[in-house]
Amino acid sequence: MSDIVEIVFKGERKELFLNPLQFPFQIGDYAIVEAEKGEDLGMVNQLGPLLARKQSPKQLRRILRKPSAEDMRRYEENRRKEEQAFKVCLRKIKDHELDMKLVDAEYQFDGGKITFYFTAEQRVDFRALVRDLASYFKTRIELRQIGVRDEAKRLGGYGLCGRKLCCTTWMKEFEPITTQTAKDQMLPLNPQKLSGLCGRLLCCLQYERAYYREVMAEFPKPKSRLKTTRGVGVVEKVDVFRKIVHVRHADGEVEQVTEEELKNCEIVTAKN
């Protein structure tokens, strides 16, 4: 039994909770937990002592109980009500002429709050919209602005690799990614091939960057001039996995220089 349990809610929203009553959970079980001014229901995502490393300084809320059959019926009813709430909010956004894109609607388990997630290019004054929605639904309303990467995480999907998006399966946090990451791996700067469903650079570009930078430090840089047994040519590219340098000579021929052969080559500077 675990003292700390990670619970995942709709849209891959994850949070740690204390398990003071020592419920014998397994991954995939449902649990009812304390929420802000109420109760919420989610699924056990992770167990074990390693969760203590994730714990933040803030006070953790508690797991209250395992859900009953009636609780699960209510949970499913909330999922259905979210579809209607989404449509209502879309209509209200249009009525208030707000420049925002609604992404998702999420009911708190006890119905004490509805959270609407949206994206927008700039800050949006949605105070009148919140009052309108609160009057319509007769409950607390929260509008939360998220980024496009968070939008993809909430909605899910499949990447170019054919697998589920990393952000919806195992990633905990987003790392900043720039075009330099692609350049370090000698990838063509083609936005269609380097962008994910969110329209931003692929998160997986970061996975092998450290390896590429480590290996590339052992080879001459692309566009540098290299003197080989055949003569002086320009480094066109480096095959990182085969550890072969492609050198283009003045006559257009491309010479493949192995890592062993590089020991007998020399970088040619402008003074040479």
ABEGO torsion letter per residue (X at the ends): XBABBBBBBBGGBBBBBBBAAGBBBBBGBBBBBBBBGEBBBBBBABBEAAAAAABBABBBBBBABBBBAAAAAAAAAAAAAAAAAAAAAAAAAAAAGBBBBBABBBBBAAGABBBBBBBBABBBBAAAAAAAAAAAAGBBBBBBBBBAAAAAAAAEEBBAAGBBBAAAAABABBBBBBAAAAAAAGBBBBAAAABBAAGBBBAAAAAAAAAAAAAAAABBBBGBBBBBAAEBBBBABBBAAAGBBBBBBAAGBBBBBBAAAAAABBBBBAAX
